């Protein structure tokens, strides 16, 4: 069988840039179109580790398992996929399916709502983060008269910041669940548009949708990309107007729209326009750090809970993963599952994920937050004159270097 030259080139590019999800999805499509379902399944597992719940990848996963079920025995090495495809798919898929119940918003609106079933009790560890959320947001909302007596308010925005992959989106969803509110997650790709004025309209409509569906936690991911310092945007008039629009919408929320709680997430708060940090906007910041041992155990358990496992010592793995983010731990679980799946495909017998699979995955994966801590160290040492990042400085002083 001749190799598709386009696929060959894409595989080479993917090897150099494994983090580019759209590229991996295209490779899966081409592998599936060529009947190479086993290889495509391996890429599906990796893609779902990068973006859990990605509907396009899940659909490709179903297509590939169905393709293997229909393939003649010689193609699959004698593996009876008619009987086993569901078992093998069950190893991979359940942990990546969102437990929430997303509902479409009105025609023309951006994004989808979720009504989270999780609360802060489902967040492992992170006791200091939970305490700050209770103090700065949940407490005033639950006790409005008391908050009024002390002259405090939960209005405005709250910014979650920290290394990538530590669960900022999960925390925001848990806050919505705690409040019994709709959860409206927005990424920068939901806002930016190539046409003049369209990005500003998108942003305005997002806030309008949140107001119409209050109580609502409006979660803006990658706020640093959206609300970048205008002094550094001299060559981009489009982005400057988007920042201005965001300022306007934040002021509008503060000015009388009840039931809309704006949470933002960023890896680089030092890149956010200072105007967005003023009172009534993102005037409160909470540092979300790497998971502690208790949190690591719960994260590992979560990512393995619906997969067949045998003899896995979560405590031992947690001890060996100091400095790993939640995303890193998910990657370990996904990689171990891939190893078990590959073994199942070779042998024709579905087996559980074992400690040996986890150890082999751990030997290949390193913590991903190192570069972030290098940037953060520079900020703490040279750009913390006003004490904004004192909490980060204390955390980095306590943190064991890796």
C-alpha positions in Angstrom: 0.0 0.0 0.0 1.4 3.4 -1.0 1.8 6.0 1.7 -0.3 9.1 1.1 2.4 11.9 0.6 0.1 14.5 2.3 -0.3 12.2 5.3 3.4 11.5 5.5 4.2 15.3 5.5 1.5 15.9 8.2 2.9 13.1 10.4 6.4 14.7 10.1 5.0 18.1 11.1 3.0 16.6 14.0 6.1 14.9 15.3 7.7 18.3 15.5 4.6 20.0 16.9 2.6 17.4 18.9 0.6 20.0 20.8 -1.2 21.3 17.7 -4.6 19.7 18.1 -6.2 20.7 14.7 -3.2 19.0 13.0 -3.6 15.8 14.9 -7.4 15.8 14.1 -6.6 16.1 10.4 -4.1 13.2 10.7 -6.8 11.1 12.4 -9.2 11.9 9.5 -6.6 10.8 6.9 -5.7 7.6 8.8 -9.3 6.7 9.1 -10.0 7.5 5.4 -7.1 5.1 4.6 -8.5 2.3 6.8 -5.6 2.7 9.3 -8.0 2.6 12.3 -5.6 1.2 14.9 -3.1 4.1 14.3 -6.0 6.6 14.2 -7.3 5.3 17.6 -3.9 5.9 19.2 -4.0 9.5 18.0 -7.6 9.8 19.3 -6.5 9.0 22.8 -3.7 11.5 22.6 -6.0 14.2 21.2 -8.6 13.6 24.0 -5.8 13.9 26.5 -5.1 17.4 25.1 -8.8 18.4 24.9 -11.2 16.2 26.9 -14.7 16.0 25.5 -13.7 17.3 22.0 -16.8 16.3 20.0 -15.0 16.0 16.7 -12.4 13.6 18.2 -15.0 11.6 20.0 -16.9 11.2 16.7 -13.7 10.1 15.0 -13.2 7.6 17.8 -16.6 6.1 17.2 -15.9 6.0 13.4 -12.6 4.2 13.9 -14.0 1.6 16.3 -16.9 1.0 13.9 -14.4 0.7 11.1 -12.4 -1.9 13.0 -15.6 -3.8 13.7 -16.4 -4.0 10.0 -12.8 -4.8 8.9 -11.9 -8.4 7.9 -10.0 -10.4 10.5 -6.8 -10.3 8.6 -6.7 -6.5 8.8 -7.0 -6.5 12.6 -4.7 -9.4 13.4 -7.6 -11.7 14.3 -9.0 -9.3 16.9 -12.8 -9.8 17.0 -13.8 -6.1 17.2 -17.5 -7.0 16.7 -17.4 -8.4 20.3 -14.7 -6.2 21.7 -14.9 -2.8 20.1 -17.2 -1.5 22.8 -15.0 -2.8 25.6 -11.9 -1.1 24.2 -13.7 2.1 23.4 -15.0 2.1 27.0 -11.3 2.2 28.2 -10.8 5.5 26.4 -14.0 7.4 26.1 -15.8 7.8 29.4 -13.2 9.9 31.2 -13.3 12.5 28.4 -17.1 13.0 28.3 -18.3 16.1 30.1 -20.6 15.2 33.1 -22.5 18.5 32.6 -25.6 19.0 30.5 -24.8 21.7 27.9 -27.7 23.5 26.4 -27.5 25.5 23.2 -28.2 29.2 23.5 -30.3 31.3 21.1 -29.5 31.2 17.4 -26.6 33.5 16.6 -25.4 33.5 20.2 -21.8 32.4 21.0 -21.0 29.2 22.9 -23.0 26.9 25.0 -24.2 26.8 28.6 -23.5 24.2 31.2 -25.3 23.6 34.4 -22.5 22.0 36.5 -23.2 19.2 38.9 -19.9 19.8 40.7 -19.2 22.1 43.6 -16.0 23.1 45.5 -16.4 19.9 47.5 -15.4 18.0 44.3 -12.2 20.0 44.0 -9.3 18.0 45.6 -7.0 19.9 47.9 -6.6 23.6 47.1 -7.8 24.6 50.5 -6.3 28.1 50.4 -7.9 28.7 47.0 -11.3 27.6 48.3 -10.9 29.8 51.4 -10.2 32.9 49.2 -13.1 32.1 46.9 -15.4 31.9 49.9 -14.1 35.1 51.3 -14.0 37.2 48.2 -17.0 35.9 46.2 -19.2 33.2 47.7 -19.4 34.7 51.2 -20.7 38.1 50.1 -23.2 36.4 47.7 -24.6 34.2 50.4 -24.7 37.0 53.0 -25.7 40.1 51.1 -26.9 42.0 54.2 -23.8 41.2 56.1 -21.6 42.2 53.1 -23.5 45.5 52.8 -22.9 46.2 56.5 -19.2 45.8 56.0 -19.2 47.7 52.7 -18.1 44.8 50.6 -19.5 43.4 47.4 -19.1 40.4 45.1 -19.6 42.6 42.0 -16.9 43.1 39.4 -14.6 40.3 38.3 -12.4 37.8 39.9 -9.2 36.6 38.2 -7.8 33.1 38.6 -4.1 32.9 37.7 -1.3 30.3 37.8 0.6 27.8 35.7 -1.2 26.2 32.8 -3.2 23.0 33.4 -3.9 23.5 37.1 -7.7 23.4 36.9 -8.7 27.0 36.6 -11.7 26.1 34.3 -12.7 23.3 36.7 -12.7 25.7 39.6 -14.8 28.2 37.7 -17.3 25.5 36.9 -17.3 24.4 40.6 -18.1 28.0 41.6 -21.1 28.0 39.2 -22.2 24.7 40.7 -21.8 26.1 44.2 -24.0 29.1 43.3 -26.6 27.0 41.3 -25.8 29.2 38.3 -25.4 28.7 34.6 -21.8 28.2 33.5 -20.9 30.1 30.3 -17.3 29.4 29.3 -15.8 31.6 26.6 -12.4 31.2 24.9 -10.7 33.9 22.8 -11.6 32.0 19.6 -15.3 32.6 20.4 -14.7 36.4 20.4 -12.1 37.2 17.7 -13.2 37.6 14.1 -11.4 38.7 11.0 -14.0 41.3 10.1 -13.8 44.9 11.4 -16.1 45.4 14.4 -17.2 41.7 14.6 -15.1 40.9 17.6 -16.6 43.8 19.6 -20.1 42.7 18.6 -19.3 39.1 19.6 -18.0 40.3 23.0 -21.1 42.5 23.6 -23.4 39.7 22.6 -21.6 37.3 25.0 -22.3 39.7 27.9 -25.9 40.2 26.8 -26.4 36.4 26.7 -25.0 36.1 30.2 -27.3 38.9 31.5 -30.4 37.2 29.9 -29.5 33.9 31.6 -28.6 35.1 35.1 -27.7 33.8 37.5 -24.7 33.0 35.4 -20.9 32.6 35.9 -19.4 34.1 32.8 -15.9 32.5 32.5 -13.4 34.2 30.2 -10.4 32.0 29.5 -7.0 33.4 28.3 -7.9 36.9 29.5 -4.3 38.0 28.9 -4.7 37.3 25.2 -8.0 39.2 25.1 -7.2 42.0 27.4 -3.5 42.6 26.6 -1.8 45.8 27.6 -2.9 48.5 25.1 0.5 50.1 25.3 1.8 46.9 23.6 -0.9 46.9 20.9 0.2 50.0 18.9 0.3 48.0 15.7 -3.1 46.4 16.3 -6.0 48.8 16.3 -8.4 45.9 16.3 -7.2 44.4 19.5 -7.2 47.9 21.2 -10.9 48.3 20.4 -11.6 44.8 21.7 -9.8 45.7 25.0 -11.9 48.9 25.1 -15.1 46.9 24.5 -14.2 44.5 27.4 -13.7 47.5 29.7 -17.1 48.8 28.7 -18.8 45.5 29.3 -17.1 45.0 32.7 -18.2 48.5 33.8 -21.7 47.6 32.6 -21.8 44.5 34.7 -20.7 46.5 37.7 -23.2 49.2 37.1 -26.4 47.3 37.8 -26.7 43.9 36.2 -27.5 41.5 39.0 -26.6 37.8 38.8 -23.7 37.9 36.4 -20.5 36.8 38.0 -17.4 37.3 35.8 -14.5 35.0 36.4 -11.4 35.2 34.3 -8.4 32.9 33.9 -4.9 33.6 32.8 -1.4 32.2 32.9 0.1 35.6 32.7 -1.7 38.3 34.7 1.3 40.6 34.3 0.4 41.0 30.6 -3.2 42.2 31.3 -4.0 45.9 30.7 -3.9 47.8 34.0 -7.3 49.3 33.3 -8.8 45.8 33.6 -7.4 45.5 37.2 -9.2 48.6 38.5 -12.1 48.4 41.0 -15.2 46.9 39.5 -13.3 45.0 36.8 -10.8 42.2 37.6 -9.9 43.8 40.9 -9.4 40.5 42.8 -6.9 37.8 42.0 -6.5 34.3 43.3 -3.4 32.2 42.7 -4.2 28.7 41.7 -1.1 26.6 42.3 0.1 23.1 41.3 -1.9 20.3 43.1 -0.8 19.1 46.5 -0.5 15.4 47.2 -4.2 15.1 48.2 -5.3 16.8 45.1 -3.0 14.7 42.9 -4.6 11.5 44.3 -8.1 12.8 43.6 -7.1 14.0 40.1 -5.6 10.6 39.3 -8.7 8.8 40.7 -10.9 11.0 38.6 -9.1 10.2 35.4 -9.1 6.5 36.1 -12.5 6.1 37.7 -14.4 4.8 34.7 -11.6 2.8 33.2 -10.8 -0.8 34.0 -7.8 -0.7 36.5 -6.0 -3.2 38.6 -3.4 -2.9 41.3 -2.7 0.9 40.9 -1.3 2.6 44.0 -2.5 6.2 43.6 -0.6 7.3 46.8 2.7 6.1 45.3 2.1 7.8 42.0 1.2 11.0 43.9 4.5 11.0 45.7 6.4 10.6 42.4 4.5 13.5 40.7 5.5 16.5 42.8 5.5 19.5 40.4 3.0 17.9 38.0 -0.1 19.9 37.0 -3.5 18.5 36.7 -3.1 18.3 32.9 0.2 16.5 33.4 -1.5 13.9 35.6 -4.3 13.5 33.0 -1.6 12.9 30.4 -0.1 10.2 32.5 -3.4 8.4 32.8 -4.1 8.8 29.1 -0.7 7.5 28.2 -1.1 4.5 30.5 -4.5 3.8 29.0 -3.0 3.9 25.5 -0.4 1.3 26.5 -3.1 -1.0 27.8 -5.2 -0.4 24.7 -2.2 -1.1 22.4 -1.6 -4.3 24.3 -5.3 -5.2 23.9 -5.1 -4.6 20.2 -2.0 -6.8 19.8 -3.3 -9.7 22.0 -7.0 -9.6 21.2 -7.8 -9.6 24.9 -9.0 -6.5 26.8 -7.1 -6.1 30.0 -7.1 -3.4 32.8 -4.7 -0.6 33.2 -2.0 -1.7 35.6 0.7 -0.1 37.7 3.3 -1.1 35.2 1.5 1.0 32.6 1.4 4.0 34.9 5.1 3.7 35.7 6.0 3.4 32.0 3.9 6.5 31.3 5.6 8.4 34.1 9.0 7.5 32.7 8.1 9.4 29.5 6.4 12.5 31.0 8.0 15.5 32.7 6.3 18.4 34.5 5.2 21.1 32.0 5.1 24.2 34.2 8.9 24.9 34.3 8.8 27.7 31.7 5.9 29.4 33.5 7.9 29.4 36.8 10.8 31.0 35.0 8.6 33.9 33.8 6.9 34.1 37.2 10.3 34.4 38.9 11.3 37.4 36.8 8.0 39.1 37.7 8.4 38.4 41.4 12.0 39.7 41.4 11.7 42.7 39.1 8.1 43.7 38.7 6.5 43.4 42.1 7.1 46.8 43.5 3.4 47.3 44.6 3.1 43.9 46.2 0.6 42.5 43.7 2.4 39.2 43.5 3.4 38.8 47.1 1.3 35.6 47.3 3.1 34.2 44.3 6.5 35.2 45.8 5.6 33.3 49.0 4.5 30.2 47.1 7.6 30.1 45.0 9.8 30.4 48.1 8.0 27.4 49.6 8.0 25.4 46.4 10.6 22.7 46.0 12.6 23.2 42.8 12.5 20.4 40.3 
